[in-house]
Amino acid sequence: MMRTVTRFVLLVGLLCGAFAAWADEERPYSEGPVISVSYIRTRYGMFDEYMKFLDSSYKKLLDEYKKAGLILDYGVYTTAPHNPHEPDIILTVTFKNWGAFDGLRDKTDPIDKQVYGSIEASNKGAVERDKVREVLGIQVMQKLILK
């Protein structure tokens, strides 16, 4: 019986030591900003029309978000699609971290109203934009910074 207890205590001690070493192990990266990536496909012949929107209301809105400290940055990229299901425009919005999403709607609503007017006007604009582009998908990801 004493041997069993001794073995058990020894096993528990080894496991505790292993867990302590594992807990102290430092990861080879740190968590960076969070990036929302939107994949957009403009309708045939509507690329320039959509770019006009991006250069006006979209730019104004995101510049205001940036001024308010809600986002770190944003970007507009073009790419050559290889088939009809791939984007020709990629939009990015960079947030400080996942915590930036907490209460975000309450912080963006006043700015949205300032740029777009009423919710009705904003919704009408969304319907109009759907005539010139299709949102293929959105991914939200976090950058990992290697040490």
N, C-alpha and C positions, 0 to 999 in steps of 0.2 A: 504494500500500500504506500509506504514511504517513497519507494522508487517511482511510482506513478505520479505522486504529488510533485516530486523533484523534477521529473520529466516535463510535467505540465507547466510548472513555474519557469523552467528553462525555455520551453517553447513560447510561452507568453512573453518572456523577456526578449527573445530573439525577434518575435513579431513586432513588439513595441519599438525596438531599435530599428528595424527595417522601415516601419511606418514613419518614424521620426526622420530618418535619412531621406526618405522619399518626400516628406513635407518640406524639408529644407532645400531640396533640389530646385535650382533656379531655372526657369524656362529660358530658352535661347532667343526669346522675342518679347516685345512688349506690345500691348494693344494700342493701335493707332486710331485714326478717325474712321467714321462709318460713312460709306458712300452708297447713295442710291443711284442705280444705273437704269435708265429707260431706253428701250430699244424701239426706234421709230422707223416706220416705212412710209415715205410720202407716196401719195397716189401719183399715177403717171402724169407728168407735166406740172406737178404742183410743188416741186422742191423749192423754187424761189418764193412762192406764195407762203409756204410754211416758214421759211427763213425770215420773211418780213415780220411774221408774228413773233418769232423768237427774238428778233432785234427790237421789238417794241414792248408790248405788254409783258412778255415772259422775262425779258432782261430787266425791265423796270421792277417787276415783282421780286426777282431774286436779288437785285441790288438793294432793295429795301430790306429783305430778309437779312442780307449780309450786314447792312448798316445797324440793324437791330441786334446783331450778334446771334441770330438764330442758325445761321449756316457759316461755314468757313469759306466756301468757294463753290463755284459751279462751272461747268464746261459744256461746250457744244462741239461734237466731233462728227466728221463725215467719214463714211466707209463705202467701199464698193461691194454691193450685195452680189452673191453668187447664184441666188435663186430668189423667187418671189416671197419666200418666207424669212428672208434675212433683212436686217435694218439697213437703211442708207444714212440714218442719223442716230447718234448715240448722245444722250443727255446725261450729265452727271451732276449730282448735288452732294457736297461734302459737309458732314456734320461732325462736331467735336468728338462725340461718343454716343453710345446707345441712350444715355441719359438725356440727350438733346431732344428725344422724342416725347419725353414726359411733358404733358400739358401743351404740346406743340400747337394743336388746333386753336386753343384759346389765345395763343400768341400770334398766330398767323392770320386769324380771321379779320382783325382790324386792318391789317396791311392789305389783305385780299380785297376788302371792301373799298379801301382807298384807291387801289389800282383798277379793279374791275367794276366797282359800283355795287349794285345789289346782287343777292344770290341768284335772282332770276337772270340778270345780265350775264353773270358768270356762267350759268348753265347754258344760256343761249350761245355764248362764245365757245363752250366745249362742244356743242352740237355742230357749230360751224367748222371748228377745227377738225372734227371727225370727217368732214368732206374732203380735206386735203391730206390727211395722214391717218395711219393706223398705229396704235400702240401695240407692239408685238409682245411686250412683256416688261416687267420691272424686277430687278434684283437688288437686294440690299445686302451689302457685305462690309466686313471690317478689315481694314489694313492691318497686317502684322508686321511690325518693324523688327528686323533681325538685329541682335545686339552685336 
